[in-house]
Amino acid sequence: MTEYGYHDRVYAIVRQIPKGRVSTYGAIADYLALGSARMVGWALHQSILPDAIPAHRVVNRLGELSGRNAFPSPTFMQEMLENEGVEIQQDKVVHFETLFWHPKNIEHPM
């Protein structure tokens, strides 16, 4: 495994989430053996380049847009997902189970 800083490892995984799909803080934390979903959320909250790091594609384990308040507006996360074809109702991904992407699907693991 290449030596990356914690944030860099999280960002590398998040960049691989395909458009129109979502992953969870917990799935990323488990894949990277980092311990805590909250730590993934913290790393994403620290990202300052939303275009380079599609943090809007990371939701909680129930498919809820729990990180929406970390974006420029409370609706930004929903708008970004909807622009990718993801349906959102009441701050939750519709068909979450179908749209869920797990990092284990990466062809070239870190």
C-alpha positions, 0 to 999 in steps of 0.5 A: 500500500502506498503511504498516504496521509489520512485525508489523502487516502479518504480523498482517493477513495471518494474520487473513485465513487462513480457519478450517480452513485453514493457510498457511506462514511462507514464503508470508506472507513472500513475499507481503509481500516481507519476505524471511524465513520466520523473520521471520514466525515471530518476529513471530507469536511476539511476538503476545500476543493469540492470539484476535485473531491466529490464529497456530495456522494458520501452519505450516512449508512441510511442514505441520508444527506447527513453532511449537507450542512458542511456545503455552501448551502443546505441544499447544495449536496442534494442539488449536486446529486440530483444533477447526477441523476440521484433522486432525493426525498426528504434529505435521503437517497431514493433507492439507496441500496441500488445506488450504493457503491462500496470501495471494495469495487475498486479495480486497483486498491490503494 
